[in-house]
Amino acid sequence: MTGAGIDEARRIVVKIGSALLIDDGTGALRRDWLRSFAGDVARMRGRGREVAIVSSGAIAFGRRQLGLTGQALALEEKQAAAAVGQIHLAHAWQEALAAHGLTLAQVLLSLSDTEERRRHLNARETLTQLFGLGAVPLINENDTVATEEIRFGDNDRLAARVAQMVSADLLVLLSDIDGLYDRDPRLHDDARHIPEVSALTDDIRAMAGEPRPGYSSGGMVTKLEAARIAVGAGCAMIVSDGRTANPIRRLEAGERHTRFAPAASAGTARKRWIAGALGNDARIAVDAGAANALRRGKSLLPAGVTAVEGQFRRGDAVRIVGPDGAEIAIGLIAYDADAARKIAGRQSHEIEALLGYKGRDVLVHRDDMVEQGLREAALRDTD
């Protein structure tokens, strides 16, 4: 959805900074704020919107539980704090959302889960299924094992990867600042607020300041990096000060923020990503009926497959060719090569008996496929 705002977005990812959840002075959870935000989530859900939450705070919360306050933490101490904090934080979120009849689902990700193709596909399918079942995904970095993310990361970038993964319309970064300024407002009283960013130019990047001290590990530099990822995936992004209760309701009412406009629609951006994903010479040959169905925008069913050539793994990009050998499309395959050969030419209801497990009904879903003409156009656009 090009140009999506808070009122128009259908699928929204909201990132919560540590400073919003954890009191800077006591290290205690800000339960009143959490309850107010849960009310915002319930309100969005009541309007038919799908919401995922990327929550910081596990390390900040866990360090208090372990008595590690008032000191710089070594890496292994951060991992220990995360292991404790994740449990308490998830419970607090579950309690707050359950008060509104909402079901919480915790998903632990590292950046590599969003970048490596097969793991990306697995995580995307899980999150899509959770949306379909009416759950609210609560996403955290898998800090107990992902050392690089703890050292350099922040949930701004992870939230942008999640928004990219689920083809979100809007990413909202709730933080302790109300958007982008032309220079650091902590140092310059005359700093000018930037309400809208249409392109991430060098001048815009130069406006980023240093991260704030304390629990938050982000800062405007990481938010601009998140914007680069999000808008490139066709997802609008908003940076807003979320410290006051009901931050989403206040945002809907016109609270000051900075909005980053998407470069393209989420669907177009995903198609471009798939179009450039080919990494081997694997091919799926289909009959005339399947070829015609694919040209009409349908998914590829096993029944229409006449041959499976080459080696590939689930989530790889493969060429789909018609009876004459001409390429019809490229798509991300839902099975590895051996499984695809076993079910080729068979009906979808036979898959479980043939493979011994129930997989997807399609070999390539239409959302994971780019028709040849569109692929050529998408590749030209990226040149």
FIGUGU-507067 format. One record per residue (C-alpha): x, y, z. Coordinates in steps of 0.1 Angstrom, whole numbers. Layout:
! residues N
u:v:w
X:Y:Z
...
***
This chain:
! residues 383
u:v:w
0:0:0
19:30:-13
17:60:11
2:41:39
-4:60:71
-16:50:105
-53:52:94
-49:33:61
-24:6:69
-38:-30:70
-7:-47:85
13:-28:110
46:-36:128
52:-15:160
86:-14:177
87:-5:213
120:9:227
134:-1:261
130:35:275
92:31:270
89:-2:289
115:2:316
117:30:341
151:46:337
154:54:374
142:21:390
146:-4:362
110:-15:369
84:-23:342
61:6:333
29:-14:337
5:15:333
21:24:300
20:-12:289
-17:-15:297
-24:17:277
-5:4:247
-24:-30:249
-56:-9:246
-42:7:215
-35:-27:200
-70:-39:208
-84:-8:192
-63:-14:160
-74:-51:159
-110:-41:164
-107:-21:132
-95:-51:113
-58:-43:113
-31:-70:118
-5:-60:144
30:-74:152
50:-60:181
88:-59:182
97:-53:218
129:-42:234
135:-45:271
145:-81:278
181:-72:288
170:-41:307
144:-60:326
165:-91:332
195:-72:346
173:-59:374
160:-94:382
197:-106:384
209:-76:404
231:-64:375
221:-27:377
244:2:379
272:-14:359
283:-20:323
275:-56:313
299:-81:297
285:-99:267
277:-131:287
260:-110:313
238:-95:286
229:-129:274
220:-141:309
199:-110:315
181:-116:282
174:-152:291
157:-140:323
141:-109:309
125:-126:279
103:-147:302
92:-119:324
86:-95:295
66:-120:275
44:-127:306
38:-90:311
28:-86:275
6:-117:276
-12:-104:307
-18:-69:292
-32:-82:259
-52:-110:275
-72:-83:293
-86:-74:259
-92:-109:248
-61:-110:226
-38:-140:221
0:-134:223
25:-155:204
62:-150:211
87:-153:182
124:-151:188
144:-140:158
179:-130:149
188:-108:119
201:-139:101
166:-154:104
153:-125:83
181:-125:58
189:-161:49
163:-172:24
150:-205:38
148:-192:73
132:-161:60
105:-181:43
99:-203:75
95:-172:97
73:-154:71
50:-184:69
48:-187:107
40:-150:112
15:-151:83
-2:-180:99
-4:-162:133
-20:-132:117
-45:-155:100
-54:-171:134
-59:-138:150
-28:-138:173
-6:-109:180
31:-118:174
55:-105:200
90:-105:184
123:-102:202
159:-106:191
172:-140:202
197:-123:224
208:-154:243
225:-168:212
228:-139:187
260:-121:199
264:-98:170
229:-84:174
235:-76:211
268:-59:203
257:-37:174
220:-43:170
189:-26:181
154:-36:175
149:-8:150
167:-27:123
151:-60:133
116:-44:132
124:-32:97
134:-67:86
102:-81:101
81:-54:83
99:-64:51
94:-101:58
56:-98:63
50:-72:36
37:-47:62
21:-15:51
35:5:80
63:3:105
60:25:136
91:31:158
79:43:192
109:58:209
119:87:232
120:113:204
92:126:182
110:122:149
139:135:128
154:169:132
178:188:110
203:187:138
204:172:174
176:189:194
194:180:226
222:204:216
205:230:195
173:248:207
166:259:171
167:224:156
139:220:130
116:190:131
112:172:97
76:159:94
80:141:61
109:124:44
103:115:7
138:101:0
168:91:21
193:115:7
228:122:20
215:154:35
188:134:54
214:109:66
236:137:79
209:148:102
212:117:124
227:123:159
244:100:184
224:74:204
210:86:237
227:74:269
210:49:292
191:17:283
182:26:247
208:13:222
194:28:191
194:65:182
185:82:149
213:66:130
198:32:135
163:46:127
175:58:94
190:24:87
156:9:96
139:34:72
163:24:44
152:-13:48
115:-5:53
109:20:25
129:-1:1
104:-29:9
74:-7:1
66:-1:38
60:34:51
77:42:84
69:66:113
91:77:141
72:90:171
77:98:208
58:70:226
65:78:262
30:91:269
2:66:275
-18:54:244
9:64:219
-9:50:189
-42:67:197
-22:100:201
-5:93:168
-39:88:151
-50:121:166
-21:140:150
8:137:175
40:151:159
61:125:142
83:120:111
69:98:83
92:81:58
75:75:25
78:41:8
97:37:-24
71:13:-39
42:-8:-28
51:-37:-6
39:-62:-32
61:-46:-59
91:-45:-36
87:-82:-28
84:-91:-65
116:-72:-72
133:-91:-44
121:-124:-58
130:-114:-93
167:-110:-84
168:-141:-61
178:-167:-87
209:-186:-75
210:-218:-96
198:-235:-128
170:-255:-112
138:-257:-134
102:-269:-129
86:-279:-162
48:-276:-163
21:-287:-188
0:-263:-209
-29:-261:-184
-6:-251:-156
12:-227:-178
-20:-209:-186
-30:-209:-150
3:-193:-140
-2:-166:-166
-35:-158:-150
-18:-153:-117
-25:-187:-101
-2:-207:-78
17:-237:-91
1:-270:-80
20:-303:-81
-6:-317:-106
6:-295:-134
43:-304:-130
58:-326:-157
95:-326:-147
118:-314:-119
154:-306:-129
184:-297:-108
190:-296:-71
174:-270:-47
163:-266:-12
130:-253:2
129:-215:-2
153:-215:-32
143:-196:-64
136:-219:-94
127:-212:-130
93:-224:-141
91:-233:-178
63:-243:-201
60:-273:-225
81:-255:-251
109:-248:-226
103:-211:-225
105:-195:-191
71:-185:-176
81:-173:-142
105:-175:-113
94:-185:-78
104:-196:-43
98:-233:-41
79:-247:-11
97:-281:-12
132:-294:-17
141:-312:-50
136:-348:-38
102:-340:-23
92:-320:-54
100:-350:-76
79:-373:-54
48:-351:-57
52:-339:-93
21:-347:-113
1:-357:-83
-29:-341:-66
-24:-319:-35
-45:-342:-13
-19:-369:-20
10:-350:-6
8:-362:30
7:-399:19
36:-394:-5
59:-375:18
48:-387:52
39:-352:64
14:-325:55
32:-297:36
18:-269:15
-8:-276:-11
12:-257:-37
47:-260:-50
50:-222:-56
25:-198:-41
15:-169:-63
28:-144:-37
62:-160:-41
63:-159:-79
71:-134:-105
59:-138:-141
86:-136:-167
76:-102:-182
73:-87:-148
106:-102:-138
124:-85:-167
107:-52:-158
116:-55:-121
152:-63:-129
154:-33:-153
141:-11:-125
169:-22:-101
196:-15:-126
***
